[in-house]
Amino acid sequence: MPQISIVIPVFNQSHFTRRCLRCLLDHSEQAREIAVIDNHSTDDTAAVLRELQPEFEKRGWKFHILTNGENRGFGRACNQGIRATQGDYVVILNNDTWLMPGWDRALAGALEKLGAAMVGPYYYEKGFDEKSLRARARRFTWLNRGKSREFWVPMLMFFRRAALDQVGIFDERYFVSFEEIDLRVRFDRAGLKYYMVGDCLIWHAVKGTRGDAKLVPSSHELEGRKLFIEKWNFDPDDLRPGYHRWPARLKRRWQRIKNSLDLF
């Protein structure tokens, strides 16, 4: 069975990190390696990681804690975790998420069935309630298993390591903005396919990380956009042509209606 490695960069927000790690411990079926990269957190993140590490190791996990003496940014932290792990699949995961039971088995199966380079789950972003989320995940996957559409899901990216070896890992010149869009462009130019799939549902906190100006200052957004345009010679907004025109707005409204009915 191919091995799955999970990479989670964190900076403060230990409450998110604790919940995410507990969820991974209880809900993972195939993954047995994780690297958490602490980007110089100033809260109790380090204590949370030390507390949970033995619980993972008792269940047969390799649990790597990588601690940085300064905040090195999202892309660099991800690359540290990618290099420190060995799995055939690499999962880049935000800590402000909750994953359904069997998430890893579902995504690995969808990846192989589609022959894709990367897949991501459907995500739900309304108020957190674990009991209702479990029920919603069961209903959603029952209705939508096997469905997919071409879409890059940034909060959980389930890669083939071979695809990252082919196109390269994150460009470390970005600090915390546009690095995953940069990677997506490289996937496009290499002809590698990626999909959102109906086989897995996760919860994501709306602006859980980006809602805090101390974590993602606006200057990082501006610098990242400038670097992206200089590198690729087009604006990242061009990846969403017609986004503000009425056909696209109508499509998004229809998608919201489908979402309310748990339809992919």
N, C-alpha and C positions, 0 to 999 in steps of 0.2 A: 504494500500500500504506500503511495507517495506520502512523504512527510510534509507537514504543514508547520510553518514558522510564523509567529505573530510578532509584529513590531509596533510598539506604541511609544511615540514621543510625548513627554508630559512636561508641563511647566505650571506649577501650583495646581489649584483646583483638585486637591486630594480627594474631595468627596466624590467627584466624577471617577477618578482613578480607582478608588476602592470599589465602587459599584460595578465598574466595567470589569475589573479583575475577578471579583466574586462571580459575576455572570459567566466569564470565560471558564472559571474553574468548574462551575456547575453544569454548563450548557454545551461544552465542547465534547465531541465524540472521537475525533481523529487527531486534532492538534495536540502536540506534546512538547512544544518549544516556544518560549516567549522571551522577547528582549524588551525591557522597558528602559527608555533613555530619559533620565532626569536632567532636564536642561536648566540646572542651577535653581531649582525651586527654593522658595524662602518660607514655605508653609511646612506642614508635617508630612509632605509626600515621601521623604526618605524613610520616615518611621513606618508609614503604611506599607511601603515596599518590603522593608525588613520583616514586618509582621506577617505578610502574606507569602513570602518566598518559601518558608518551610512547608506550608500547606500545599503549595503546588508540587514541591519536590517529593512529598509523601505520596502523591498520586502519580509519580513517574514523570513529571515535567522537568525539562531543563529550563531554569528560570534565571535569565541574565539581567543583572542590574548594571546599567552603564551610567555613570555619574559625571556630568560635565562641570567644570569650574566656572563656566560662564554659559549664558544662553546662546547656543550655537545656531539656533533657528531650526525650522521644521525639516527642511530637506537634508541638512547635514546630519541631524539626529536620526532621521530615517535611514540614511546611508550607513551610519554606525551600526544600527540594528540589522540591516540587510547583511553587512559584512560579518557580523558576529554569529549569524544563524546559518543553518545547513539545509533547511527544508527544500523540497522540490517545488513547493508552493510558498509564496511570501505574501502575508497579509499585512497591509499598512492600515492601522486602525486608529481612529480618534478615541480618546478616552471618554468623551461625552456621549457614549452610546450604550444601548442595551441590546443583546443579541438573543434571538429565540433559541430554544433547545435544538441541538442538531444543526446549527447554522453552518458549521464547517463541512459536515458531510453533504449537506444540501448544495453548497456552493461548489465544492469539489466535483460533485456529480454533474452539475450544470455546466461547469467549465469543460469537462471532458465530452459531454454530449454535444456541446456547441463547437468544440474544437477551437475555442477562443484563447486569446492570450491573457485576458483579464475579464472577470465578472464582478458585479457588485449587486447587493441586495436591493429590494424595494425598501424605502425608509418612511417612517411615520414620525411626525414631529409635534403632535399635540401632547397635552399633559401626561406625565408619567404615572402609570398605575400598573404594577407588574402583573397582577391577576388578569386585568382586562387585556393587557398586551399579549399574554400567553394565549388567551382565547382568540384574540384578533389574528395572531400569527397562525393558529391552527386553521381558522376559517379562510384566511387569505391564501395560504399555500394550498389548501384543498381546492380552492376555486381557480388558482392561477399556476399550478405546477406545470412546468414545461414551457411556459410563455416567456418571451424575451423581447427586448427592443434595444437598438444600439444607443447606449447612453453610458457616460462615464460617471460613476458614483464615487465622489471624493472622500466620503467619511469611512468607507470600508472598501479598499481596493485589494482584490484577491487575484494575485498575479501568478503566472508560471515564472519561476526563476529564470528559465531559459529565455523568456521574452525580455526580461530586464538585462540579462547578459548580452542580448542582441542589440538593444537600443541604448543601453546605459542606464544608470540609476539617476537620482535627482541631481539637477544642476545646482551646485552648492553656492553659486553666486546670488541666488535668491535667498531671502531670509525667512519669510513666512507668507509670501503671497506669490501666486502664479507659478510656483514650481511644479504643481501637479498638472496645470494646463500645459506647461512646457513639455512635460512627459507625454501628455496626451497627443500633442502635435507630432512628437517623434514616433509614437505608435501609428498615427495616421500615415505618416510618410513612409513607414516601413511596411504598410499594408497589414498591420496586426489588428485583429478584431477584439472589441470589448462590448459587453452587454450588461444591462440591468436585467435581472431574472426574477420571475415570480415564484421561485422555489424557496426564497428566504425573505424574512421580514425582520428589520431591526427598528429600534427607536433611536432618534437622535435629538439632542437638545438644540432647539433653534438658537443659533448664535451662542452656543454654549461656550465656545472659546473665543470666537470673533466678536462676541458682544462686549468683551472687556477691553477697553482702549489701552489698558496697561499691558495686555498680552499681545495685541495686534494694533499698534499705533498706526494712524493713517499714513505716516511717512513710509512705512513698509509697503503699503499698497501702492503708493506713488512710485517708489523706487522699483518695485517689482514690475509694474506696468511699463516703466521706461526701459528696463532691461529686456523685457519680453519683446517690445517693439523694435529695439535695436538689434536683437538677435534674429527675429523672424521677419522683420520688415512688414508687419501688419499688426493691427490692434486686436487684442484678444476678444473684444466685443464682436469682431467680424466672424467669430466662430458661431454666433447666434444671429444669422441674417434675418431681418424682418421681425426681430423679437418684439418690438413695440407696435407692430402693425396689427390691424384687426384680425387677420386670419390666425396669427400666432396667439393673440389674446383669446380668441374664441376656442382655439385648441386647448389652451391651458385651462380655460373655464370648464370645458368638457372633461378634461382630465381630473379636475377637482371633484366633479360630480361622480365620476367613476371611482375615485378614491374613497368617497363617502360610502360607496356600496361595496368596498373591498374588491374592486375589479381592476385588473392590471392595465 
